[in-house]
Amino acid sequence: ERVVPVGHPALEALQAYLDVGRRHLLKGRSSDYVFIGNRGKPLSRMALFKIVRRYATAAGISRKLSPHKLRHAFATHLLQGGADLRAVQEMLGHADISTTEIYTHVEGSQLRHAVNQHHPLGRR
């Protein structure tokens, strides 16, 4: 089990799904799963992949998008925004911090900024 904080827009979308979409998919049945398919069964990896692709196409996103790429972007944006590596590790459910470190892409501008801000010779 993992706890991942979400923003207000995501919470509203989740609530709308729970109130309308999920209820429609259940058709009176019950399920312990949050995300389910047409038969009330847990959503498979492939079904989620197809949903992401369908919405990406509808949004005019031409690159190949996948749930993994969304997860990668989520982690990368958190870390680039200054989030703690350990917190991101917890959210992603990585047992080893080195797995999370894969998401710590350092761009040239970030390197220059680090030198200019933190090295005595960079402040001249």
N, C-alpha and C positions, 0 to 999 in steps of 0.2 A: 504494500500500500504506500502511496506517495502523495504528499500534499504539495500542490502547486498553486501559488497565489495567482489570481487572474484579475485583469482590469475590469472596469464597469461594463464596457461594451461586450466583452466576452461573456460576462456573467448574464447580461440581458439576453444574448443570443442563446446561451445554454438554457435559461429559464423558458424562453419561447419554445425551444425544442422539447423540453420536458413537458410543458403544458399542452402543446399541440402535436408536434411531429412524432414524438415517442408514443404518445397516447394513441395516435392514429395507427402506428406500426404494430402496437401491441394487440389491437382489436379485442380488448377485453381480457387478454392473457396477462400473466405477470412475468417479470424477469428481474433478476438481480443485477443485470448489466445496464449501464447507462446508455451506451450506444448500441443499437440493435438494427438488424436488417429487416427486410419485408416479412420474414416468417417469425419475428420475435426472438430470433437467435442472436448471439453476440456478433457484432460486425467483424468480418474477417479482414485481414491485412489487405487482401486484394480489393475487397469492396471499398475500403477506405481510400486506397490508392486511386481507384476509379472515380470516387466522389471528388477527391482533390483535383484530379485532372479535368473533370467535367466543369467544376467551378472556375478553374484557372482559364480554361478555354472560353467560358462565358464572360470572364472578366477581361478578355483580350490579352492574356499572358501567353506569349507564344513559346517561351522556353518550357522545357520539360520540368514539371513541378511534381514533387512527391512529398509524402508525409515526412520522410527523413530530411529532405531539404528544408522543410518548414521548421523542423526541430533544430536543425543546424543553424538556420537563420536566427531563431529564437535565442539560442545560446550565444551566438556571436554578437547579436545586438545587445544582450545583457552585459556581456563582458566589455564590449566597446564603450558602453555607457557607464562603466565603472563598477559594475556589480562584483561582489566578492566571488572569487573562484570557487571557494568551498560551498557557498550558497547555490551556485549554478550546478555544482556536482550533485548536491542533494536533490535539486529539482529534476535533474536528468536521470537520477537513480544510478549513477556510476559508482561502482565499488572502489575503483582506483582513481585517484585525482589525476593521474597521467592521462587517462582517457578524456577527461574534461579539458585538459590542457591543449588538446587538438584544436579546440575552438578559439584559442587565443592568437589568432592571426595578428601579426604586428605589421602595420603599413609603414612605409617610408616616412610619411608625415608624422606619425606617432613617434618614431625613433628620433626625428629632428626635434620635435617638441620636448621629448624627454631630456635630450642633451641640453637644449636651450634653457629649460627650466631648472634642471637639477645638477648640472655640471658647472663647476666654477669657471671654466673657460668658455662655456656656452652662453654665459650671461653678459658678455662684453658688448 
